[in-house]
């Protein structure tokens, strides 16, 4: 584990107008990070000149903390000299070319070369529409990651987060943003003067079905909305319930969600099916029950409750109906989310006066501290389970932090113009 | 009429004299109040602040004070009369202490005297802990206040409860000096 000089990634590709772009800072990298050359791509044709997506791949691999990316000044040809790179302690070389074929269509060819075996691991050749470059760059990053590390990457995925800016008069603007996993390609279509909370991506893999559930105070009370960002940009509001409606979280089938309602003042967890608007009560307890989250197989539900007099995490087995307390360490454990393999929970854990992110092994009940900050909240796993994204506070400003589950790698996403909070990471997108 | 009002009042005032001041169920507290002379004394004192004539005929005053201006003036007078419009809470707590109960009684009396006013109770939390839990906690705080007011006949239906959780702090300091001001319920008359 070593601290490295912050590596600031700021790619301004001319396609896709970005707004409120977050600054990415790599804080900590793996000691044994994989040394890799990612060469600039060879560009042919006038339109190709500003489309060197090797920059996106470089930034992706660097940000993961598992690679030491070396960017040569000259373009390396796809005919790689293994002996030369071996001497420089480089283990893999990525090369590529982009050739304009028509106004909007480009031919892309990218190769991954393994220096030690002196073998080409793959060459991917594809035709790309001008609008698809970023997606292809993220897919290629996933291919490289998997070919070299034997694990899935999380690059071809999406983030959602809330930004807050304050104008000269002190008035706040809240934006619900979506972006690629590298915090680029930002779309912020929902802008309000009132708070936005808890955005969460539906588990659907296709853009057509992808939705974001979130909480908004735009009608002067907390209500749950479902936004379809890619289909007619539709926003549906869930029916009006008495009291608060909040803490939405999707069932793994994407057809229903769980949320907290306070009918008669008592906060319990309910499931709500979008198609038939059916509401089913899942907890019945006079204490606060909130922040529910399904296990990846949909058989269990973790939630926060103060039924013991302390704020702790409980897990409901949805087939037997049995509820068991999951956390016993500390007096405050809240907002738990399951890891993609279902074996762990990430949560907010209070130590003395600090609120930190901790990870619980559900079987052994071992609780490990992921951070040593003062005010962490809203943890969520990357889709490959390798990292946890959460909101933290530094110099009285919210920013996002991403740490590996082993704790040896981390990076930050911060805004120059305001605060960033409430992060959520999508599942893998369709290929 | 007088008797109906008196019973819940016994409940509130006996709660004030209790050790922790937490209001439990109506029935239990009435029994406690009946067995303690102290609580009865308190009722006699508080009775003087009640305008009984208004209560026996709620329309004799209300019909003339339905205009927004008159309501606003009544609220301004209440504010000027040394009544707290914000109540503060302990960390992760929603309990109402003795002093807070006294303030709530002033508001209850005011609502009795002004039958056309509606009250919105806004519950808030400090920034520590998760946003969603704090939203729930803020609502519990406002509901605790409403529970006391609801012991008075006819007030319950005029009270709206809202929670903003930690989203609307009044103090900016990120330490106890700010947090103690942000764990609150605000009384907003409409």
Interface residues (C-beta under 8 A of the other chain):
Chain A: X195 X197 X198 X215 X217 X220 X221 X222 X243 X244 X246 X247 X260 X262 X265 X267 X288 X290 X291 X304 X306 X311 X332 X334 X335 X348 X350 X353 X355 X375 X377 X378 X393 X396 X422
Chain B: X92 X127 X128 X129 X130 X131 X132 X133 X135 X136 X137 X139 X140 X143 X161 X162 X163 X164 X165 X167 X168 X172 X174
